[in-house]
């Protein structure tokens, strides 16, 4: 059965009769994920999180529409890995500008970018674009909007326990047996500031990981993925409900809200 909150499944008959409060644009990537997860991992996870969050929000009365997921992300540190497909931040800005202008002209005034890829960072893009469009823009990184540490022994950074568990839950047929996965061992920077995290530079992926993973996936289970995805969707759906009801011209009030 078609889900009325997923645009790809929705007909003009439904759209014409619905006034949408918020659009969600999931944004993934196409990249290697260790030996055991598919290249579409970030995109598939964004699809699942966006749809479940929208379902929960829809059930609470918020008219949320999930747009088709963008499957290409920033991969400038992985250009030497075959078929890791890069789009630059300037390209992302152009895509987002066009989509925002489309929504503004159609009366949808709020857009949430649901990010599923660590190499994507929409904050600077939104800062540049927001003064140019009549759509309220915001972004959520789905994987860290809920603290993952209570759910996983070692969540990992890329194709580790967190991502593997979620994929085992949402797309088990696409996950190879864990005994075929690499260990996801990461080589750390020799520079203390970069190693400790208070300085930053993009990582050259083939220099830090032999299997493209960062994080041990061996403890992953579909049950962990189910539990974590549910907690994430509950939190994001609450945000969508709040945003749907909000007046974006009057967002700030009591400095100590209850």
C-alpha positions in Angstrom: 0.0 0.0 0.0 1.3 3.5 -0.9 2.5 5.6 2.0 1.0 9.1 1.7 4.1 10.6 3.4 6.5 9.2 0.9 6.5 11.2 -2.3 7.9 8.5 -4.5 4.8 6.4 -3.7 2.3 9.2 -3.8 0.0 10.1 -6.7 -1.2 13.5 -7.8 -4.7 12.6 -6.6 -3.3 12.5 -3.0 -0.9 15.5 -3.3 -3.7 17.7 -4.8 -5.8 17.1 -1.7 -3.1 17.5 0.9 -1.5 20.6 2.4 2.0 19.6 3.5 3.6 21.3 6.5 7.2 20.0 6.2 9.3 18.4 3.5 12.1 16.0 4.4 15.0 15.6 2.0 17.1 12.5 2.8 20.7 12.9 1.6 22.9 9.8 1.4 26.0 8.8 -0.5 27.4 6.1 -2.8 30.5 4.6 -1.3 32.2 1.4 -0.1 31.2 0.2 3.3 33.8 -2.5 4.4 33.4 -5.8 2.6 30.0 -6.7 3.9 27.7 -3.7 3.4 26.4 -2.3 0.0 27.5 0.9 -1.6 24.0 2.2 -1.0 24.1 1.8 2.7 23.8 5.6 3.5 21.0 6.0 1.1 19.0 3.0 2.2 19.4 4.0 5.9 18.2 7.6 5.1 15.2 6.1 3.2 14.2 4.0 6.2 14.8 6.6 8.9 13.0 9.3 7.0 10.0 7.1 6.2 9.6 5.8 9.8 10.0 9.3 11.2 7.4 10.7 8.8 5.0 7.9 9.6 5.1 8.6 13.3 4.7 12.4 12.7 1.9 11.8 10.2 0.1 9.7 12.9 0.3 12.7 15.2 -1.3 15.0 12.7 1.8 16.6 11.0 1.6 16.5 7.3 5.2 15.6 6.4 6.3 14.6 2.9 9.5 12.6 2.3 11.2 13.6 -0.9 13.3 11.1 -2.9 16.7 10.5 -1.4 19.8 12.1 -3.0 22.2 9.2 -3.5 25.4 11.1 -4.0 27.5 12.8 -1.3 30.9 14.5 -0.7 33.6 11.8 -1.3 36.7 13.9 -1.8 38.7 11.7 0.6 37.6 8.5 -1.3 38.3 9.5 -4.9 40.9 6.7 -5.2 38.3 4.0 -4.2 36.5 2.7 -7.3 32.9 3.9 -7.7 32.8 6.1 -4.6 30.9 8.8 -6.4 31.6 12.4 -5.4 29.5 15.6 -5.6 31.1 18.7 -4.2 29.5 20.9 -1.6 29.0 23.6 -4.3 27.0 21.0 -6.3 25.0 20.2 -3.2 24.3 23.9 -2.7 23.0 24.2 -6.3 20.7 21.1 -5.9 19.4 22.3 -2.6 18.8 25.8 -4.0 16.7 24.4 -6.9 14.6 22.2 -4.6 14.0 24.9 -2.0 12.9 27.3 -4.8 10.5 24.6 -6.1 9.0 24.1 -2.6 8.7 27.8 -1.9 6.7 28.3 -5.1 4.4 25.4 -4.1 3.6 26.7 -0.7 5.8 24.3 1.4 7.7 26.6 3.7 9.9 24.2 5.8 12.6 21.8 4.6 14.5 19.3 6.7 17.7 17.8 5.3 18.1 14.4 6.8 21.8 13.6 6.4 23.0 10.1 6.3 26.7 10.5 5.4 29.5 11.9 7.6 31.2 13.6 4.6 28.2 15.8 4.0 28.0 19.0 6.1 25.1 21.2 5.3 25.7 23.9 7.9 27.7 26.3 5.7 25.5 25.5 2.8 22.4 26.5 4.8 24.1 29.6 6.0 24.7 30.7 2.4 21.3 29.6 1.0 18.9 30.7 3.8 18.9 34.4 2.9 18.1 33.6 -0.7 15.0 31.4 -0.3 11.6 31.7 1.4 11.9 28.2 2.9 13.0 27.5 6.4 16.1 25.2 6.2 17.5 22.9 8.8 19.5 19.7 9.0 19.7 16.5 11.1 22.4 13.9 11.1 20.2 10.9 11.8 23.0 8.7 13.3 23.8 11.0 16.2 20.6 12.7 17.1 20.3 9.9 19.8 23.4 8.9 21.8 24.3 5.6 20.3 26.5 4.5 23.2 23.7 2.9 25.2 22.8 0.7 22.2 26.2 -0.4 21.0 29.5 -1.6 22.6 31.4 0.3 19.9 29.2 2.2 17.4 32.0 2.8 15.0 32.5 5.5 12.4 31.8 3.8 9.1 30.3 0.3 8.5 30.9 -0.6 12.2 28.5 -2.0 14.7 25.9 0.8 14.4 25.6 0.9 10.6 25.8 -2.9 10.3 23.1 -3.4 12.9 20.7 -1.0 11.1 21.4 -2.6 7.8 20.8 -6.0 9.2 17.4 -4.7 10.3 16.3 -2.8 7.2 17.9 -4.7 4.4 19.2 -8.1 5.7 19.4 -9.6 2.2 22.1 -7.0 1.2 24.4 -7.7 4.2 27.0 -10.4 3.8 27.9 -12.7 6.7 29.9 -10.9 9.3 32.7 -13.4 9.0 33.3 -11.9 5.6 33.7 -8.4 7.0 37.0 -6.7 7.7 37.9 -5.6 11.2 37.4 -1.9 10.4 40.7 -1.0 12.0 41.5 2.8 11.7 45.0 4.2 11.5 45.2 7.3 13.7 46.8 10.6 12.7 50.4 11.2 13.9 49.4 14.8 14.7 48.1 15.0 18.2 45.4 17.7 17.5 43.9 15.7 14.7 44.1 12.4 16.6 42.4 14.0 19.7 39.7 15.6 17.6 40.2 19.3 18.5 41.7 20.0 15.1 40.2 18.7 11.9 41.2 17.8 8.4 39.5 15.4 5.9 40.9 11.9 6.0 42.4 10.1 3.0 40.4 6.9 3.4 42.8 4.4 1.8 45.5 5.7 4.2 43.4 5.0 7.3 41.6 1.8 6.5 42.5 -1.4 4.6 38.9 -2.5 4.2 37.2 0.9 4.0 35.5 0.4 7.3 36.2 2.3 10.5 34.7 0.4 13.4 34.4 -3.3 14.3 31.1 -4.7 13.0 31.4 -8.1 14.7 28.9 -7.4 17.5 26.2 -6.1 15.2 22.7 -7.7 15.4 19.4 -6.8 13.7 17.8 -6.4 17.1 20.2 -3.6 18.0 19.5 -2.0 14.7 15.7 -2.2 15.2 15.9 -0.7 18.7 18.2 2.1 17.7 16.3 3.0 14.5 13.1 3.1 16.6 14.7 5.5 19.1 16.0 7.7 16.3 12.7 7.8 14.5 10.8 8.7 17.7 13.1 11.6 18.3 13.1 12.9 14.7 9.3 12.6 14.5 8.9 14.8 17.5 11.1 17.4 15.9 8.9 17.2 12.7 5.7 17.6 14.7 7.2 20.6 16.5 8.4 22.1 13.3 5.1 21.6 11.5 3.3 23.5 14.2 5.9 26.3 14.5 5.8 29.8 13.2 9.2 30.1 11.7 9.0 33.9 12.0 8.5 33.6 15.8 10.8 30.8 16.9 12.4 32.3 19.9 10.9 33.0 23.3 11.4 31.9 26.9 15.2 31.5 27.6 14.3 28.7 30.0 11.5 26.7 28.4 10.0 23.9 30.3 
